[in-house]
Amino acid sequence: MGRAWLRTVAADDRVALAGVVDLDPATARRAVAEELGDVAVPVGASLSEVAARGGAQAVIDVTIPEAHLPVTLEAFGLGLPVLGEKPLAADLAQASTLVKAAADSGLLFMVSQSRRYDPGLWALRDRAASLGDLGVLTQEFFRAPRFGGFREAMEHPLVLDMAVHNFDAARFVLGRDPVSVYCEEFNPSWSWYRGAAGATAVFEMSGGVRFVYTGSWCAPGLETSWNSRWRLSGARGSATWDGEDEPVTQLADGAPGAEVDHGPAPLPPGTGTAGALAEFVTALRTGRVPMGECHDNLLSLAMVHAAIASSAAGARVRVADVLASARAEAGIPAQSPYPAPEKTGSGFPG
C-alpha cells in the first residue's frame, strides 16, 4: 500500500511528496526510486526528522494497524493533519483515543475508506432515493484469496481486515448508522486461515433498517466482486449491484424486468486512493468535513468490533455499549465529549 500511495501522490498535481518514512530507510529509498525515479526525496526512520527536512504539511499513514496510534499522535504533536489507511486503529480503545486527540488538537484526521470512491457505489446510493422507505440491504462476499502472511494467521481475518470496507460502504449507501448486531463467525473445514474466514451478521441500523452481511474468504468458484453483491429493498422497489457494473433498479409499478433510467449519477472525486486523497486535500483547503473523518469512521470500525463481540458472546450486541466499553478502556470519561467538527480546523495552502 505504501507504493500504491506513492503513485497516488505522484498522479495528483495538487500535492507533492515531502518525504518517506520507514523503519528501514533503505526500503523507503528503494520504493521511491522504483516507483518515482526521484532519489532526491528525503527518507528516514523518524517521522519528525523527515517531516522537518521535507517541509511536510500533512501525513499519509500507511503503517500496520498497530502503528496507527503512535504515528498519528506524533503527527498531531508536529501540528500535521493525517490521512490514514484503514482501520482507524488496531482496536476500538486506541481508535477512541485518536478521535479524542484529533478533537483536542483541532487537526483533521481522516481514514481512507478507498472503496467508498467507486462510481457504482455512488450510483447505488443515488438510486436508493427512488426506492422510498428502505427495509433491508444484503451483501454477499465470497472470495478465495491466498495472501500468505499475517492475514492467514489473524484471529478474525474476514471481519477485521475486509468487512470494514463492506460495513462502511453499507453506511454510505443507506445514510444510516448501526444500532446493534448479531453475528456468527465460522471457519470451514478446508480453510487455509487460522482464524474465522467466514461470517454472517445482521445489523439493525437507525430507523429500523436491516443490513445483512454474509461472506467467506475461502470460497473458491463463482467468486463475487471485492465490493460484494448487493440487493437493496424499499417500499417502492428494489436495486441490485454486482459490485462492478451499473446498478439495476426496478420499481413496484414497473414491468417485469424493466429498469429505471435515473440519468447520470454523481461521481466521486476520484477512484480508490485517488478519491480519498482528493477528499482530504479539498477538506484541508476548504474546511469542509470529509467522508472518512475520524468521528464518523469510528462507527464503521465499531460495527466490526461489535460483530466480533456478538460472535464471541453468541448474543445480540448494542454498538453503543461496545463504544462505551472502548472509551472506558481508553480512560476517557463517559461524559467527556469529543464532538465531530463542523469544519476541519487545519488549513492547507492553495
C-alpha positions as CSV (number, residue, x, y, z in Angstrom):
1,M,0.0,0.0,0.0
2,G,2.9,2.3,0.6
3,R,3.9,2.0,-3.1
4,A,0.3,2.5,-4.2
5,W,0.1,5.7,-2.2
6,L,3.4,6.9,-3.7
7,R,1.8,6.5,-7.2
8,T,-1.4,8.2,-6.0
9,V,0.5,11.2,-4.7
10,A,2.6,11.5,-7.9
11,A,-0.5,11.5,-10.0
12,D,-2.2,14.4,-8.1
13,D,-0.8,17.8,-9.2
14,R,-2.2,19.5,-6.1
15,V,0.2,17.7,-3.8
16,A,4.0,17.0,-3.7
17,L,5.9,14.3,-1.9
18,A,7.8,15.8,1.0
19,G,9.4,12.6,2.2
20,V,9.0,8.9,3.0
21,V,9.4,7.3,6.4
22,D,10.1,3.6,7.0
23,L,11.7,1.6,9.8
24,D,14.2,0.6,7.2
25,P,15.2,3.8,5.3
26,A,16.8,1.6,2.5
27,T,13.3,0.2,1.8
28,A,11.9,3.7,1.5
29,R,14.7,4.8,-0.8
30,R,14.3,1.8,-3.0
31,A,10.5,2.3,-3.2
32,V,10.9,6.0,-4.1
33,A,13.5,5.2,-6.8
34,E,11.5,2.3,-8.3
35,E,8.1,4.0,-8.2
36,L,9.0,7.6,-8.9
37,G,12.6,7.6,-10.1
38,D,13.2,10.5,-7.7
39,V,16.2,9.9,-5.4
40,A,16.1,13.5,-4.0
41,V,13.1,12.9,-1.8
42,P,14.0,12.9,1.9
43,V,13.8,9.5,3.5
44,G,14.5,8.3,7.1
45,A,13.2,6.3,10.0
46,S,11.9,9.3,12.0
47,L,8.6,11.0,11.1
48,S,9.6,14.1,13.0
49,E,13.0,14.4,11.3
50,V,11.8,13.6,7.8
51,A,8.8,16.0,8.1
52,A,11.1,18.8,9.2
53,R,13.6,18.2,6.3
54,G,10.9,17.9,3.7
55,G,8.7,20.8,4.9
56,A,5.7,18.4,5.3
57,Q,2.2,19.9,5.6
58,A,0.3,16.6,6.1
59,V,1.0,12.9,6.8
60,I,-0.3,9.9,4.9
61,D,-0.1,7.0,7.4
62,V,0.3,3.6,5.6
63,T,1.7,1.7,8.6
64,I,0.4,-1.5,10.0
65,P,-2.7,-1.0,12.3
66,E,-0.6,-1.4,15.5
67,A,1.4,1.7,14.5
68,H,-1.5,3.9,13.7
69,L,-1.8,5.2,17.3
70,P,1.9,6.3,17.8
71,V,2.3,7.6,14.3
72,T,-0.9,9.7,14.3
73,L,-0.2,11.1,17.8
74,E,3.4,12.0,16.7
75,A,1.9,13.8,13.6
76,F,-0.5,15.7,15.8
77,G,2.4,16.7,18.0
78,L,4.0,18.2,14.9
79,G,0.8,20.1,14.1
80,L,0.2,18.0,11.0
81,P,-3.2,16.6,9.8
82,V,-3.3,12.9,9.0
83,L,-4.8,10.8,6.2
84,G,-4.6,7.2,7.5
85,E,-5.2,3.8,6.0
86,K,-7.9,1.7,7.4
87,P,-8.6,0.6,10.1
88,L,-8.6,3.7,12.2
89,A,-6.6,1.9,14.8
90,A,-5.6,-1.6,16.0
91,D,-8.6,-1.7,18.3
92,L,-11.6,0.4,19.4
93,A,-9.9,1.7,22.5
94,Q,-7.0,3.1,20.5
95,A,-9.4,4.4,17.9
96,S,-11.3,6.3,20.7
97,T,-8.0,7.7,21.9
98,L,-7.2,9.0,18.4
99,V,-10.6,10.5,17.9
100,K,-10.3,12.4,21.1
101,A,-6.8,13.5,20.3
102,A,-7.9,14.9,16.9
103,A,-10.7,16.8,18.6
104,D,-8.3,18.2,21.2
105,S,-5.7,19.2,18.6
106,G,-8.2,20.7,16.1
107,L,-6.4,18.8,13.4
108,L,-8.0,16.8,10.6
109,F,-7.8,13.0,11.0
110,M,-9.4,11.2,8.0
111,V,-9.4,7.5,7.3
112,S,-9.1,6.4,3.7
113,Q,-12.0,4.0,3.1
114,S,-10.9,3.7,-0.5
115,R,-13.8,1.5,-1.6
116,R,-16.3,4.4,-0.9
117,Y,-14.9,6.0,-4.1
118,D,-16.4,3.5,-6.5
119,P,-18.7,5.1,-9.2
120,G,-21.0,2.1,-9.0
121,L,-21.4,2.6,-5.2
122,W,-22.3,6.2,-5.7
123,A,-24.8,5.2,-8.4
124,L,-26.4,2.7,-6.0
125,R,-26.6,5.4,-3.3
126,D,-28.2,7.8,-5.7
127,R,-30.8,5.3,-6.9
128,A,-31.7,4.2,-3.4
129,A,-33.5,7.5,-3.1
130,S,-36.1,6.3,-5.6
131,L,-37.0,3.2,-3.5
132,G,-39.0,5.0,-0.8
133,D,-38.6,3.8,2.8
134,L,-35.8,1.3,3.0
135,G,-36.3,-2.1,4.5
136,V,-33.2,-4.3,4.1
137,L,-29.8,-4.3,2.4
138,T,-28.0,-7.5,1.8
139,Q,-24.4,-8.1,0.8
140,E,-22.8,-11.3,-0.3
141,F,-19.0,-11.5,-0.3
142,F,-17.3,-14.7,-1.5
143,R,-13.6,-14.8,-2.4
144,A,-10.8,-17.3,-2.1
145,P,-7.5,-15.2,-1.9
146,R,-4.4,-16.9,-0.7
147,F,-2.5,-14.0,0.8
148,G,0.0,-15.8,2.9
149,G,1.5,-13.7,5.7
150,F,-0.4,-12.0,8.5
151,R,-3.9,-12.4,7.2
152,E,-3.8,-16.2,7.3
153,A,-2.7,-16.0,10.9
154,M,-5.3,-13.5,12.1
155,E,-8.0,-14.5,14.6
156,H,-10.7,-12.6,12.7
157,P,-9.4,-12.2,9.1
158,L,-12.6,-11.7,7.2
159,V,-14.5,-9.4,9.7
160,L,-11.5,-7.4,10.9
161,D,-9.4,-7.0,7.7
162,M,-12.0,-7.0,4.9
163,A,-15.6,-6.5,6.2
164,V,-14.8,-3.0,7.5
165,H,-14.9,-2.0,3.8
166,N,-18.3,-3.6,3.3
167,F,-19.7,-2.3,6.5
168,D,-18.5,1.2,5.8
169,A,-19.9,1.1,2.3
170,A,-23.3,0.0,3.7
171,R,-23.4,3.0,6.0
172,F,-22.6,5.2,3.0
173,V,-25.4,3.8,0.8
174,L,-28.0,3.7,3.5
175,G,-27.1,7.0,5.1
176,R,-27.7,5.3,8.5
177,D,-25.7,4.3,11.5
178,P,-25.5,1.0,13.3
179,V,-27.6,0.3,16.4
180,S,-27.0,-3.4,17.1
181,V,-25.7,-6.6,15.6
182,Y,-26.0,-10.4,15.8
183,C,-23.1,-12.2,14.2
184,E,-21.7,-15.7,13.9
185,E,-18.2,-16.3,12.7
186,F,-17.0,-19.7,11.4
187,N,-14.1,-21.4,9.7
188,P,-14.9,-24.1,7.1
189,S,-13.0,-27.4,7.3
190,W,-11.0,-26.7,4.2
191,S,-10.0,-23.1,5.3
192,W,-6.3,-22.2,5.0
193,Y,-6.8,-19.4,7.6
194,R,-6.1,-19.9,11.3
195,G,-9.0,-17.7,12.3
196,A,-12.6,-17.4,11.2
197,A,-12.7,-16.9,7.5
198,G,-16.5,-16.8,7.3
199,A,-19.2,-14.7,8.9
200,T,-22.8,-13.8,8.8
201,A,-24.0,-10.6,10.5
202,V,-27.4,-9.0,10.9
203,F,-27.2,-5.3,11.8
204,E,-30.1,-3.1,12.9
205,M,-29.4,0.3,11.5
206,S,-31.0,3.6,12.6
207,G,-34.7,3.9,11.5
208,G,-35.2,0.1,11.8
209,V,-33.4,-0.8,8.5
210,R,-31.7,-4.1,8.5
211,F,-28.3,-4.8,6.9
212,V,-27.4,-8.4,6.4
213,Y,-23.8,-9.4,5.5
214,T,-22.6,-12.9,4.7
215,G,-19.2,-13.8,3.4
216,S,-16.2,-16.1,3.2
217,W,-12.6,-15.7,2.3
218,C,-12.2,-19.4,1.5
219,A,-15.0,-19.7,-1.1
220,P,-13.5,-20.9,-4.4
221,G,-15.6,-20.8,-7.5
222,L,-18.2,-18.2,-8.6
223,E,-16.4,-15.5,-6.7
224,T,-18.2,-12.2,-6.1
225,S,-16.7,-8.8,-6.7
226,W,-14.4,-7.4,-4.0
227,N,-17.2,-4.9,-3.4
228,S,-19.7,-7.8,-2.7
229,R,-23.0,-8.5,-4.4
230,W,-25.8,-6.2,-3.2
231,R,-29.6,-6.1,-3.0
232,L,-31.5,-3.2,-1.5
233,S,-35.2,-3.4,-0.9
234,G,-37.6,-0.5,-0.3
235,A,-41.3,0.3,-0.2
236,R,-41.3,1.4,-3.9
237,G,-39.0,-1.2,-5.4
238,S,-35.5,-2.8,-5.3
239,A,-32.0,-2.3,-6.6
240,T,-29.2,-4.7,-7.2
241,W,-25.5,-4.2,-7.8
242,D,-22.9,-6.9,-8.7
243,G,-20.1,-4.7,-7.3
244,E,-18.6,-3.9,-10.7
245,D,-21.2,-2.8,-13.3
246,E,-24.0,-0.3,-13.2
247,P,-26.7,-1.0,-10.5
248,V,-30.1,-2.2,-11.7
249,T,-33.3,-0.8,-10.3
250,Q,-36.9,-1.9,-10.7
251,L,-39.9,-0.1,-9.1
252,A,-43.0,-1.8,-7.9
253,D,-45.1,-0.5,-10.7
254,G,-42.5,-1.3,-13.4
255,A,-42.9,-4.0,-16.0
256,P,-41.2,-7.3,-15.2
257,G,-37.5,-6.9,-15.9
258,A,-37.9,-3.2,-16.6
259,E,-35.0,-1.0,-15.5
260,V,-35.4,2.6,-14.3
261,D,-33.5,5.3,-16.2
262,H,-32.2,7.6,-13.4
263,G,-29.8,9.6,-15.6
264,P,-26.2,10.1,-14.7
265,A,-25.3,9.5,-11.0
266,P,-23.0,11.8,-9.1
267,L,-19.4,10.8,-9.4
268,P,-16.7,10.5,-6.7
269,P,-13.8,12.9,-6.8
270,G,-11.6,10.0,-7.9
271,T,-11.5,6.3,-7.6
272,G,-9.8,4.3,-4.8
273,T,-6.9,6.0,-3.0
274,A,-7.1,8.9,-5.5
275,G,-10.6,9.7,-4.4
276,A,-9.6,9.6,-0.8
277,L,-6.6,11.9,-1.4
278,A,-8.8,14.4,-3.4
279,E,-11.3,14.4,-0.5
280,F,-8.5,15.0,2.0
281,V,-6.9,17.9,0.1
282,T,-10.3,19.5,-0.5
283,A,-11.2,19.3,3.2
284,L,-7.9,20.9,4.2
285,R,-8.3,23.7,1.6
286,T,-12.0,24.5,2.3
287,G,-12.6,23.4,5.9
288,R,-15.4,21.0,4.7
289,V,-15.7,17.9,6.8
290,P,-14.7,15.0,4.6
291,M,-16.1,11.5,4.3
292,G,-14.0,9.3,6.5
293,E,-13.4,12.0,9.1
294,C,-12.4,10.0,12.2
295,H,-15.5,10.8,14.3
296,D,-17.6,9.3,11.5
297,N,-15.3,6.4,10.7
298,L,-15.2,5.3,14.3
299,L,-18.8,4.0,13.7
300,S,-17.6,1.8,10.8
301,L,-14.9,0.3,13.0
302,A,-17.4,-0.1,15.8
303,M,-19.5,-2.3,13.6
304,V,-16.5,-4.6,13.1
305,H,-15.8,-4.9,16.8
306,A,-19.5,-5.2,17.8
307,A,-19.8,-8.1,15.3
308,I,-16.7,-9.8,16.8
309,A,-18.2,-9.3,20.3
310,S,-21.5,-10.7,19.3
311,S,-19.9,-13.8,17.8
312,A,-17.9,-14.4,21.0
313,A,-21.0,-13.9,23.2
314,G,-23.5,-15.7,21.0
315,A,-25.9,-12.8,21.5
316,R,-27.0,-9.6,20.1
317,V,-24.8,-6.7,20.9
318,R,-25.5,-2.9,21.0
319,V,-22.9,-0.8,19.2
320,A,-23.3,2.0,21.8
321,D,-22.3,-0.5,24.5
322,V,-19.2,-1.6,22.6
323,L,-18.2,2.1,22.1
324,A,-18.7,2.8,25.8
325,S,-16.5,-0.1,26.8
326,A,-13.8,1.1,24.4
327,R,-13.9,4.6,25.9
328,A,-13.6,3.2,29.4
329,E,-10.7,1.0,28.4
330,A,-9.0,4.1,26.9
331,G,-9.6,6.0,30.2
332,I,-11.9,8.5,28.6
333,P,-14.7,9.6,31.0
334,A,-18.1,8.6,29.9
335,Q,-19.3,12.2,29.8
336,S,-16.1,13.6,28.1
337,P,-17.3,15.0,24.8
338,Y,-15.2,14.9,21.6
339,P,-17.8,16.3,19.1
340,A,-17.4,15.9,15.4
341,P,-16.2,19.2,13.8
342,E,-18.4,21.4,11.9
343,K,-15.4,22.4,9.9
344,T,-11.9,21.0,9.8
345,G,-9.5,23.0,11.8
346,S,-6.3,22.6,9.9
347,G,-5.7,24.7,6.8
348,F,-3.7,23.7,3.7
349,P,-2.1,26.2,1.3
350,G,-3.8,26.6,-2.1
